[in-house]
Amino acid sequence: MNFFRGVMGGQAAGPQPSGAETIQKLCDRVASSTLLEDRRDAVRALKSLSKKYRMEVGTQAMDHLINILQTDRSDSEILGYALDTLYNIICNDEEEEQDAVTPLPVSGKHKNVSVPDENAQKQADDLGAQFTDKFIQDPEHVTLLLTLLEEFDFHVRWPGVKLLTALLKNQGAQLQGVILVSPMGVSRLMDLLADSREVIRNDGLLLLQQLTKGNAAIQKIVAFENAFERLLDIITEEGSSDGGIVVEDCLLLLLNLLKNNSSNQNFFKEGSYIQRMKPWFEVGDDNSGWSAQKVTNLHLMLQLVRVMVSPVNSPGATASCQKSMYQCGLLQQLCTILMATGVPADILTETINTVSEVIRGSQVNQDYFASVNAPSNPPRPAIVVLLMSMVNERQPFVLRCAVLYCFQCFLYKNQKGQGEIVATLLPSTIDANSISAGQLLCGGLFSADSLSNWCAAVALAHALQDNLTQKEQLLRVQLATSLGKPPVSLLQQCTNILSQGSKVQTRVGLLMLLCTWISNCPIAVTHFLHNQENVPFLTAQISENLGEDERLVQGLCALLLGICIYYNDNSLENYTKEKLKQLIEKRIGKENFVEKLGFITKHELYSRAAQKPQPVFPSQEQMLFDHEFTKLVKELEGVITKAVHKSSEEEKKEEEVKKTLEQHDNIVTQYKELIREQDTQIQELKEQVASMTSQNEQMQATVTQQLSQIQQHKDQYNILKLKLGKDNQSQSNSQGDVSQVNGLQTEELTQLKEEVEELRKQHTLLQTQLGDKDALINTLRSEAAQTAEGSAGGSENTELLKELEALRSQVQSQSTEINQLKTERQELLRRAEAGSSDVVPSSDGSLDTAKMAELESRLAAQTAETERLKDETKSLSDSRADLEQQLASATSTVAILQTEKAKLQTEVQESKKEQDDLLMLLADQDQKIHSLKQKLKDLGETVEDEDDLDARDQTDDDDEEEEDEDED
């Protein structure tokens, strides 16, 4: 209490209540007053005292204020006062704590001098956390606060948002847990972004920033509550990069949602939100006068792009985002900013880093970046312009690091780009009229600036990374050091600079370049050892006892010498593996050599460089290690240590074992190839069996279908046959009822007569045709007689006789038709006469002839139907014969297929038996190999795996081919 008495000042004349007493009275008034106005006034008074007497109000009034929130929900004014009071006692913002200095009463002329009370300041800093813990002890309080946020009244909603934000700042993790389990807790907070009042929406953004920090579960819920869509809409409404602090808050919230959250990153990409980022980077030609807020916004936008393609993300997700950024034109837009003028330096640096990660490992994006030209006269590739900045010592340090990172990302897993860079150094491709990337790298490698030396060496090392072809091509590079002197190779010039004792940074860069260059390249090792001065220089550097600064150089020299041993093909008699190891043992000592080799990984900057690919260094002096080089060191340190400790006898034994293993591997490889061939044959036979089986099934299905169609036609034929019999029976019954018909209409009788006349005409025509046929027959008979008497030959006579027989049969069929027509004509005439005789005595027109005419017409229709049915029956019979023929053919085909299937199955069984025999033999060979490897391990030898032997075999084959080409 002494502190608050000091705050209240000295006692005036007469007794006055202290602050604590006043607050106690107000709390009693809040708790006991029945009138809402009295409680409201008391809470208003507590709010006014809450800043000055924060501890007293928080200690005595918090429970009463929470009770007000629970009971007086109907009055928005008292709710607002209570929320503001709670915010004042919980918030730790600097502007809320302006009472950090406390007046101390002293005597003399120094009276009323204020001095800071450090203990009071520290206590004030802890008050917010203490009161926050007290508030969230009961999770229902947080749920109550979330419920109050649903109130639309400004005086309730805005203080509620501020209070919840302050609680999250003080105890974020605990409050996140409470909100996460609260029903619809996150959804209620997301509704703040849709509030039409900007102050609530903007404070809602700050609230969501605090809510989403470091909690992946809440980040996912917020993302699936359509947060991306709402935030991007707000950014567009506020003017994108030209917007104000609201755009910055939206971008910070987006970074919280996406950073290290693969689920949200995938949701962002699948929702096509990457495409909506492109307009952010549309920068005009006039880039002068960038505001500080615009620089901040664009910096955050670039960071958002980098989050989506960060090297720490999964490779598949990164590649997918890189593809989307190229397809939507985002990469092209970033390259436009890269080449634009007037862009602030920090934005340009971040843009270079962003482009670096967008193209890293993506062949399509790397090819596009290689095609980008700077707007200069003449146009120059963007890579050349960037390298000019990297080797220029007047450029900012962070910009040079960004350019180096961009160049590394351009060459990462890009053998095509590596070849193009190395090609600019070769004599056949050098253009004296233009500046190339290779010329800039060589210039930086041998300049007076140590940082340029280091950057150029690392950049050139990345052009050789995991690329044996380019390592061998770079051996052809020749440099003209001075007039009148012969050119020297690039490898020799690097070692010359090393021996001259330049700065540590320069030597470290050159040693990293040499180690990368000759590793896994025996030809480069031979070229390096061919210079008689290199090995003595390395041994001298390793054996000396130098200071702390030179330890890293000694470790790198040991690594370089160890690479010369490990990748030595013994082509130089003076520097074989055994002689180099003897030299180490005599001049350095094996233990000392291994200790110096360990200086690399023990260096304090080694672990920092191994963490991430981007070169980030606090200062130029600490720029010593490259990320990819740390991988190489980790890979080679162990194998070099083992290679140095091996004796000649152990190596001979290892060589013999290797030869034995190679022989066994060759046998195993042959059997594997044989098994693969047999597997291929078995697979082909299985495919043939499967195809034949499917053909068989198709044919069986076709036969079944055809049988069903035949059965269907049979049924239709039987139905028609029955129908025809019924119609004939009904016709006969109808003729017996003719006598019951009362009359025949005159029109129908006339029609019947016309039909009779027409039949007569047809009869006459047929008689004429019959006469013509008879005449033709007679003519043919006479011709046949003359032909028989002549000497034309028996064959013509036979043909004429066949024609004659055909004509006779045709005449007979026509005669049959004529007789049938005559019979029908007579029947019709008889019926007509009978009908006409019945018409005369009947005056009312009711004759039986009408019924007869109807029956005749039905008879004619039935006759025609009968003919049609006969034709259909004939066609069905023909189709049935065809189907039966197809069925027989299908049955024979099925039998053939079954025979072939049985034969194939027999062959498959034989092949399986052969394969089992081979597998048994292979298992025996593997057992022998395993036993030999175990013997080697017992002897203390290191046995390489099959893949390593294959890789070494391939390397040896390549080396032999290169030696043959060199000899030619």
TAFEN-V59434 format. One record per pair of residues at least 12 apart in sequence whose C-alpha atoms are under 7 Angstrom apart, sorted by the first residue. I is the first residue (numbers start at 0). J is the second residue. Records with the same first field share a line. If there is no record, write none. Layout:
I = J / J
This chain:
5 = 102 / 103
6 = 101 / 102
19 = 55
22 = 45 / 56
23 = 59
25 = 41
26 = 60 / 63
28 = 41
29 = 41 / 42 / 63
30 = 63
39 = 77
42 = 80 / 81
43 = 80
45 = 84
46 = 80 / 83 / 84
49 = 84 / 87 / 88
50 = 87 / 88
53 = 88
57 = 88 / 130
64 = 81
75 = 154 / 155
76 = 154
78 = 155
79 = 154 / 155 / 158
82 = 158 / 159 / 162
83 = 158
86 = 161 / 162
88 = 127
89 = 127 / 130 / 131 / 165
90 = 127 / 165
91 = 124 / 127
99 = 115 / 120
100 = 113 / 114 / 115 / 116
101 = 113 / 114 / 115 / 116
102 = 114
127 = 169
128 = 169 / 170
131 = 166 / 169 / 170
138 = 177
142 = 181
144 = 159
145 = 184
149 = 187
157 = 199
160 = 202 / 203 / 206
164 = 206 / 209
167 = 209 / 210
168 = 209
175 = 210
179 = 217
185 = 221
186 = 224
191 = 203
201 = 245
204 = 248 / 249
205 = 248
208 = 252
211 = 255 / 256
212 = 255
215 = 260
218 = 256
219 = 263
222 = 263
230 = 249
234 = 246 / 249
239 = 279
240 = 279 / 293 / 296 / 297
241 = 293
243 = 292
246 = 296
247 = 296
250 = 299 / 300
254 = 303
257 = 306
258 = 306
264 = 307
268 = 320
273 = 324
274 = 327
277 = 329
280 = 332 / 333
281 = 332
282 = 336
286 = 341 / 342
287 = 341
294 = 346
298 = 346 / 349
301 = 349 / 350 / 353
304 = 353
305 = 353 / 356
307 = 320
308 = 320 / 321 / 356 / 357
309 = 356
318 = 361
321 = 357
325 = 364
333 = 350 / 354
337 = 350 / 351
338 = 373
348 = 398 / 401
351 = 401 / 402 / 405
352 = 401 / 404 / 405
355 = 404 / 405 / 408 / 409
356 = 408
358 = 408 / 409
359 = 408 / 409 / 411
360 = 411 / 412
362 = 413
365 = 409
369 = 382
383 = 435 / 436
385 = 402
386 = 402 / 436 / 439
387 = 439
389 = 402 / 403
390 = 443 / 451
392 = 448
400 = 614
403 = 454 / 458
404 = 613 / 614
406 = 458
407 = 458 / 461
410 = 461 / 462
417 = 462 / 463
418 = 469
420 = 436 / 437 / 462
421 = 437 / 469 / 473
423 = 435 / 436 / 437
424 = 437 / 438 / 476
425 = 475 / 476
426 = 476
440 = 455
443 = 455
444 = 456
449 = 502 / 504 / 505
450 = 619
452 = 505 / 508
453 = 504 / 505 / 508
456 = 508 / 509 / 512
457 = 508 / 512
460 = 512 / 515 / 516
463 = 516
464 = 515
467 = 520
470 = 516
471 = 523
474 = 490
476 = 488 / 489
477 = 489
493 = 509
504 = 623
507 = 552 / 623
510 = 555
511 = 628
514 = 559
518 = 562 / 566
519 = 566
520 = 566
521 = 566 / 567 / 568
524 = 563 / 567
537 = 556 / 560
540 = 553
541 = 553 / 556 / 557
542 = 587
550 = 598
551 = 598 / 599
553 = 595
554 = 595 / 596 / 597 / 598 / 599
555 = 599
557 = 592 / 595 / 596
558 = 596
561 = 639
562 = 639
564 = 576 / 579
565 = 639 / 642
577 = 647
580 = 643
593 = 640
604 = 624
605 = 624
608 = 624 / 625 / 626
609 = 626 / 629
611 = 626
612 = 626
660 = 928
667 = 921
674 = 914
681 = 907
688 = 900
691 = 896
695 = 893
698 = 889
702 = 886
705 = 882
709 = 879
737 = 847 / 850 / 851
738 = 847
739 = 847
740 = 846 / 847 / 848 / 849 / 850
741 = 845 / 846 / 847
742 = 844 / 845 / 846 / 847 / 848 / 849
743 = 844 / 845 / 846 / 847 / 848 / 849
744 = 844 / 849
755 = 824 / 827
758 = 824
765 = 817
783 = 796 / 799
834 = 848
